[in-house]
Structures are given as structure tokens and as C-alpha cells.
Amino acid sequence: MIDLKFLRENPDVVRQSQLNRGEDPALVDALLAADERRRSAIVDADALRSEQKAFGKKIGQAAPEDRPALLEGSNELKAKVKAADAEQKAAEAEVQELQMKLSNVVEGAPAGGEEDFVEVDYVGTPPEFDFEPQDHAELGEKLGLIDMERGVKVSGARFYYLTGYGALLELGLMNLAAKKAMEHGFKLMVPPVLVRPDIMAGTGFLGEHADEIYYLPADDMYLVGTSEVALAGYHKDEIIDLSDGPKKYAGWSSCFRREAGSYGKDTRGIIRVHQFNKLEMFVYAKPEDAEQEHQNLLNMERDMLSAIEVPYRVIDIAGGDLGQSAARKFDTEAWVPTQNTYRELTSTSNCTTFQARRLQTRYRDEQGRAQVCATLNGTLATTRWLVALLENHQRKDGSVVVPEQLRPYVGVEVLEPKN
């Protein structure tokens, strides 16, 4: 949720942000007008309440014979106060509704849409094979790692089983990510995967992409698409202590996405699925520290990608491709040999004060005043990483070399095809 004071003082900045996102700048003017009506309604209601209070004292001091007439006037004033209160509540509700629609202000991201990202860095060299490489789905089947057929039989399209060393590979990725996160001061958590509507709305996921989320109407609960949601709600309505630096959490959870509108895209294998596991980093920080914390999260993602020894690039996502909460986002994309391109494995977003303002998460500044926190998030490992891992480390005989840092978790150096 945008800060109304910032909006009043910088309307052109917010309009430009809307344009950069490809969203309607008229929403800015609608919110400014609604805010003016709200402020005016508050002044009018306060004035009438003061008048009513003073009139009450006047009645108490009046002679008995004068009170009936004064009471009649009091009833008229009471009706006016009631109407003013209703007007104030309606104006405040309108502001709240428009605030929830307005996306976060873009900070430093390039303008444009999905294809207008800026390449920041390339790390590693894509492998050159002297044989026709197999894709991850074929490797997964032959190595006994992935069972798509039975996943579809049991749960439908875009579901799968990870089996044998496939399960160990995923657990290895998650455990390695958890270890690295804890070494960097993150508290490891296994959060709920079902959340209430106010938590989902507070993180900005019930906007234009609400159709991506699984909803359980009988319980009025949502399945999370990332543990960011539950971690953002962890300190809802709290004043937290940031005097010793940011609060850092790493949430390990299953995640669920409907993948609405993606039919026909990435239907093979486990690139785009309905259920997966993920370790998500989440940071509460003072707003002035948010930009540095964003770089810290990106550096941790870089370290994890280096640990699984895959070539990757970092891109700066354009405003039109940002989620509602993000002011800026960097994606890291690994090379996928059979697609001859880079595909997203991680992203990290700086949400500034947008989420915390919705969820009323604050900290005390050096003067003891309550201020709104900044929040940031970043992915450190997820099931999709198996795609890049298998394809980049495959050998001509169909085997796959396990990256050195994962071997203690998997128990073998090479995954051999099943007889």
C-alpha cells in the first residue's frame, strides 16, 4: 500500500511509475481526489463532534425551562454528527479500496514489459556437448528420478512424483540452501501453507494475478504460492525490534500455483507445475537499508547457483513485469541446454514499505517513533532447479554428475541410468 503522504507530495513520480508498469495513471488522480474528500470529511465530522460536545455542556448548564428546546436542537445536531460519521467512513473506505489497487512505486527498474529486462551479468559458460543432449524430463525418467505419468494419473496435468535419487536431489538442494541461509543469519522456519484472506491481500497477491492462487471456499483460506506470504504475515500488527539490524527468515514450504493462462506452455517436465517445494528468504529492514539488503539477497542466490555449478545470468526486470508489491526485482536465470536459452530459477524483490504498510508491521526509530518497515524476499532453492542441474551435468552415456556440494546430501557422485 502506497504512503498517502508520499503520493500527495510526489504525484508525478507515482503517475510515471504507473506508466512504467503499463498501468493506468488515472488511478493516481482518483486516489488523490478520494483522499481530499476523506480529509475534508474528517474535518467536518470533527467540527460537528466538537459542537455537539459544547452543546451538551450548554444543556447541562441551562435552566430547566430552557432544556426542552435545547434538547430538540441537540437531536438535530446528533443526526448531523451521525451523517458526518457515515460520510467519513464512506470516504475512508473509498481511499482504502483505491490504495489497495495502486501498485508499489517502481524504483530504478527499466520501463517496459516482459521482454524489456536489462541484462546485468553473465556467469559461467554454457556447456558444449559432442552428443545430442536429453531434456530433464527424459533424463529424469531414464534415471528413475521423475515419474510424470503416475503424477498425472493420481492428480492430473502438471503433477509429478520425485522418486529415489530425484527426491534426494531436491532435499539436497533444500538442505544446502537452508544451511547457507542459516550461516547468513536467517532463522529457518516451516510456515503454514494455508493463510487467511487478509494475509494474502496484505502481501499484494490478490490483485490482477489472483487467478493463480488456489482458494478453499469452504474454509475461506488460500494455499500459498510462496512462503513469502506466511512470512510477511508473521509480524502482522506488531512493532518489531530492528535496532540490531534486519530480521531474516528462511521459509521451507510446499507451494501451489494454478498456472492459469499458461496452457500449452512448458507442459513437458517440471518447469511449470502446480505443486513444488521452495526455500524462500524474507527480510524485514529499515527502509534506508532495503537497497543493500536487496543486493545481499541477490548475492546469496548467486552463491547458491554457483554451488550447483550451472551457467546463469542476472536480469533487471522491467516495470511492466513486476508484481504489484515489488518496487524492483532481479531474476537469475540458468542455462537450459535443450531449450538453448536461459530460464528463471530465482527472483529477489524489494517491496519497500508496500507490504508492511498493509500488514501494519512497524519498528521504532532512534527517537522511539513507530515507522513502517521495508520487506524483501528472494528464492534460494526450488524444485525447478533440477531442470538446469540435470541438463547441464549430463554425460553422453545418459548419466548425470552430481555437483560436489550436493554429494553429501545425495550420497553418490554420479546418477546412472536404470537398467
Secondary structure by P-SEA (a helix, b strand, c coil): cccaaaaaacaaaaaaaaaaaccccaaaaaaaaaaaaaaaaaaaaaaaaaaaaaaaaaaaaccccaaaaaaaaaaaaaaaaaaaaaaaaaaaaaaaaaaaaccccccccccccccccccccccccccccccccccaaaaaaaaccccaaaaaaccccccccccaaaaaaaaaaaaaaaaaaaaabbbbbbccccccaaaaaaacccccccccccccccccbbbbccaaaaaaaccccccccccccbbbbbbbbbbbbccccccccccccccccccbbbbbbbbbbcccaaaaaaaaaaaaaaaaaaaacccccccccccccccccccbbbbbbbbbccccbbbbccccccccaaaaaaabbbbbccccbbbbbbbbbbbcccccaaaaaaaaacccccccccccccccccccccccccc
